[in-house]
Amino acid sequence: MTDQTPSAAEVVDVVDEHDRVVGQAPRSQVYDRRLRHRCVFVLVRDGQDRVFVHRRPDHKRVFPSCYDMFVGGVVRAGESYDQAAHREAVEELGVAHLPAPVPALKFRYDSPEHSWWSAVYQVRCVTPVSPPPDEITWHAFLTEAELHRRLGDWSWAADSLAAYHRFREAGR
């Protein structure tokens, strides 16, 4: 499958099993060839401690139409995890100002289709959000109880579900 979106040409770092940069490639090649790269996940809570949950658009190459409890994405070539987490959160929430997300954990996500190092963050957003519709088709802030009730009912992005379980196991 070839991705024709503008982000498909975006260059990302290719990393080894120890998260060391071993090369660079366009995002489309990284996905086509299942090259390991870096991603960030940011759990966003509002002022009432509810979690931002959203649905991915059906045009997304990875986990289309799935629900997600994180905002985030691919780390660009030469970009740090911290920089990517902040950039992605600002972009996907549609906010102008946001505190720097706080690192929570890091793990390697591997499936038959995908492989990436994942840095998980958390941040509190007390300003109104306005996600871009080409990135997020639906969103709401849910309590932890509401989120847990929907874990078995909705189709979730598999990498985010793995990150969420690790996040919870770490006591976050």
N, C-alpha and C positions, 0 to 999 in steps of 0.2 A: 504494500500500500504506500503510495507516495502522497505526502502532505504538501499542498500548494499554498498554505497560509503564509503570511509574512514571517511568522515566528519559525517556520520550517527552515529558513535560511540562517536563523540566529546561530552563532557559533557558541558551542559549549565545550567545557573541558571534559575529556575522557579520563577516567580514573581507574586505578587497579583495585584489587580486593582490600588494600589498606588505605584507600582514599588518597593515593598519591597521583598527581597529574601525569599522564603518560602520553597525552596528545590532545588534539582538538578536532572537532568535526561539526558540520551543520547539524542542527537538531534532527532534521529529517533522516539523515544517515545514522545518527545515534539510535533512533527508534527502529529504522529498517534493519540495522545490523545488530541490534540488542547490545550496544556498547554501554558499559557502565558509566554513569555520569552522576551529577549532584542535583538534589532537589531540596526544597525547603517546605516545611509545613508550619503554619502559624495558627494556633488556637486563639480565637478572639472572643473575649468576654466583654459584655457591656457593663454599665454602672450598676446593674442589678445582678451581676454574676451569671447572666445567661450566656449561652454559647451561640455564636454565629454559625448557622447551618445554611447551606445553599445547594442548589442543583446545577450541575454542569450542563452547558448547552449540548445539543446532539451533534454539533459539528466538531467537537473536540476529538482529537485522534485517540487520546488516552482517557479511558473511562467515560465515554460520552453518556449524557443523560443520567449520570449517577449522582447521588447525594454525597455531600462532603461536609465534614465538621471542621475542616481546615481551609484557609486560603493559602496560596503558595504556588510554587512552580519550579521551573528549571533554573539552576544557577548558571549565569552567563560565564563565558570564558573570562578568566582573570578577576571575576567578582568573588567576594567572600560570601560565606553563608550568611553572616550578619547583614551585609549590604542587600543580598537577594531577599532575605526575609522582610526587611523594611520596605524595599521597592515593591515586592509582590503584595504585601498587605495594603499599602497605600493605593496601589493600582486596583486591586480587586474590591476593596471596600469603597473606593471612590471618595476618599477623604484627603484633605490637603495636609493636615498635620496629625501625626500619630507618634506616640512614644516609641522608642526603639524596642522591638520585640526581645524578650528575655529567653536565652537558650535553656532548653529543658533536657534534651537528650539527643543522641545520635545513634542511628542503626543502619544496617544495610538491608535494603528491600530487594528480594530476588523472587521472580516468578518465571514461568516458562517464556513469557513475552517481554518482561522488563527487568532491568537491574540498575539500581541507583543507591548512592549513599544519601541518607535522609537526615537532615537536621531539623529537629522539632523545637518550636518556640511557642511562647505565649505572650499575649499583649492585651491590655485593656483599652477599649475604644469607647469613650463617653460622648463622642459627637455623633450626630446622625450619619448613617452610611448611605451611599448612593452608588451601588455596584454597577459597572457598565454591563448593559444587557448582552453584549457579545461574549462576556466572560461568565455571567451568572444569570440564569433564567428565572430563578425564584430564590428568596432568602427570608430568614426569620431568625430571631434570637430565641432559643429554646432553653428551658431549665434543664439541668442534668437529668431529672426524672423524665421529662418529655423526650429528650434525646435518647435515653436508654429504652424507652417504650418503642421507639421507632427503629432501633438497631436491627430487629428481626423482621420488620415489615417493609422497609425501603431497600432499594438497591444502592449500596454504598460503593464508592471508589475503594477498591481492595487495598491500595497502598495506604490510604487515609485510615481505613478501618484498622489495619495493622499498626499504624502510628498511634491511633487513639488507644488501642489496648495496651501498648507499651507505655504510653503517657499515663494511663490510669494505674498500671502496675507499679510505676515509679512513684505513685502517690501524689500526682499532680492534680 
